[in-house]
Amino acid sequence: MRKGEPKTLRDAHEVVMDRRPPNDANPSVWLAFRLGNARLYKAVADIDRGHHHEALYWASYEERKAGEISVELQAESKPAD
């Protein structure tokens, strides 16, 4: 792991909040944000063993949110009937 990467769940939460896009950001920006968060929380789950299950919860949450955004993006890209 590179220096400066989060090693605790608290660190991960801080990184997530620091890089959070504006509420009106493009959905594709939000999708990338959510997927990156999921990867981050999974990595932290392996390091911060005391918060392993909680970090996995957050990874799952972020994946769920990413899935919702992905569905929205797919619906927007379909041609109108």
C-alpha beads as a LAMMPS data file, in Angstrom:
LAMMPS data file: protein, C-alpha beads

81 atoms
80 bonds

1 atom types
1 bond types

-500.0 500.0 xlo xhi
-500.0 500.0 ylo yhi
-500.0 500.0 zlo zhi

Masses

1 110.0

Atoms # bond

1 1 1 0.000 0.000 0.000
2 1 1 1.302 3.433 -0.914
3 1 1 1.971 6.029 1.734
4 1 1 -1.021 8.262 2.292
5 1 1 -3.658 5.652 1.479
6 1 1 -6.310 5.090 4.159
7 1 1 -5.504 2.402 6.678
8 1 1 -8.593 2.722 8.864
9 1 1 -12.307 2.990 8.262
10 1 1 -12.226 6.507 9.683
11 1 1 -9.496 7.456 7.177
12 1 1 -11.579 5.987 4.363
13 1 1 -14.637 8.007 5.398
14 1 1 -12.517 11.172 5.361
15 1 1 -11.191 10.414 1.867
16 1 1 -14.722 9.756 0.631
17 1 1 -16.017 13.037 2.024
18 1 1 -13.034 14.975 0.640
19 1 1 -13.575 13.725 -2.901
20 1 1 -17.385 13.842 -2.892
21 1 1 -18.647 15.546 -6.050
22 1 1 -21.182 18.375 -5.954
23 1 1 -24.820 17.286 -5.724
24 1 1 -25.476 18.471 -9.273
25 1 1 -22.500 16.613 -10.777
26 1 1 -23.070 14.484 -13.861
27 1 1 -24.356 10.977 -13.013
28 1 1 -21.261 9.444 -14.624
29 1 1 -19.126 11.393 -12.120
30 1 1 -21.248 10.009 -9.301
31 1 1 -20.941 6.494 -10.724
32 1 1 -17.141 6.724 -10.759
33 1 1 -17.218 8.153 -7.225
34 1 1 -19.390 5.298 -5.908
35 1 1 -17.323 2.587 -7.602
36 1 1 -14.099 4.107 -6.284
37 1 1 -15.571 4.217 -2.798
38 1 1 -16.523 0.545 -2.997
39 1 1 -12.947 -0.377 -3.944
40 1 1 -11.586 1.796 -1.148
41 1 1 -13.822 0.266 1.519
42 1 1 -12.983 -3.272 0.357
43 1 1 -9.270 -2.507 0.624
44 1 1 -9.704 -0.998 4.084
45 1 1 -11.716 -4.048 5.210
46 1 1 -8.572 -6.134 4.703
47 1 1 -6.373 -3.724 6.681
48 1 1 -8.583 -2.409 9.506
49 1 1 -9.608 -5.807 10.826
50 1 1 -11.405 -4.290 13.797
51 1 1 -13.837 -2.653 11.378
52 1 1 -13.800 -5.419 8.752
53 1 1 -17.559 -6.031 8.647
54 1 1 -18.473 -2.363 8.809
55 1 1 -16.095 -1.570 5.934
56 1 1 -17.659 -4.386 3.908
57 1 1 -21.086 -2.930 4.682
58 1 1 -19.962 0.407 3.253
59 1 1 -18.475 -1.298 0.186
60 1 1 -21.816 -3.017 -0.405
61 1 1 -23.703 0.238 0.133
62 1 1 -21.537 2.028 -2.431
63 1 1 -21.967 -0.820 -4.935
64 1 1 -25.742 -0.634 -4.454
65 1 1 -25.725 3.125 -5.065
66 1 1 -23.525 2.633 -8.142
67 1 1 -26.018 0.077 -9.439
68 1 1 -28.868 2.568 -9.026
69 1 1 -26.935 5.212 -10.968
70 1 1 -26.059 2.685 -13.666
71 1 1 -29.746 1.823 -14.122
72 1 1 -30.569 5.532 -14.424
73 1 1 -27.827 6.051 -17.007
74 1 1 -29.034 3.077 -19.039
75 1 1 -32.615 4.368 -18.952
76 1 1 -31.456 7.784 -20.172
77 1 1 -29.527 6.263 -23.082
78 1 1 -32.477 4.248 -24.405
79 1 1 -34.260 5.857 -27.356
80 1 1 -37.786 7.084 -26.695
81 1 1 -40.541 4.923 -28.137

Bonds

1 1 1 2
2 1 2 3
3 1 3 4
4 1 4 5
5 1 5 6
6 1 6 7
7 1 7 8
8 1 8 9
9 1 9 10
10 1 10 11
11 1 11 12
12 1 12 13
13 1 13 14
14 1 14 15
15 1 15 16
16 1 16 17
17 1 17 18
18 1 18 19
19 1 19 20
20 1 20 21
21 1 21 22
22 1 22 23
23 1 23 24
24 1 24 25
25 1 25 26
26 1 26 27
27 1 27 28
28 1 28 29
29 1 29 30
30 1 30 31
31 1 31 32
32 1 32 33
33 1 33 34
34 1 34 35
35 1 35 36
36 1 36 37
37 1 37 38
38 1 38 39
39 1 39 40
40 1 40 41
41 1 41 42
42 1 42 43
43 1 43 44
44 1 44 45
45 1 45 46
46 1 46 47
47 1 47 48
48 1 48 49
49 1 49 50
50 1 50 51
51 1 51 52
52 1 52 53
53 1 53 54
54 1 54 55
55 1 55 56
56 1 56 57
57 1 57 58
58 1 58 59
59 1 59 60
60 1 60 61
61 1 61 62
62 1 62 63
63 1 63 64
64 1 64 65
65 1 65 66
66 1 66 67
67 1 67 68
68 1 68 69
69 1 69 70
70 1 70 71
71 1 71 72
72 1 72 73
73 1 73 74
74 1 74 75
75 1 75 76
76 1 76 77
77 1 77 78
78 1 78 79
79 1 79 80
80 1 80 81
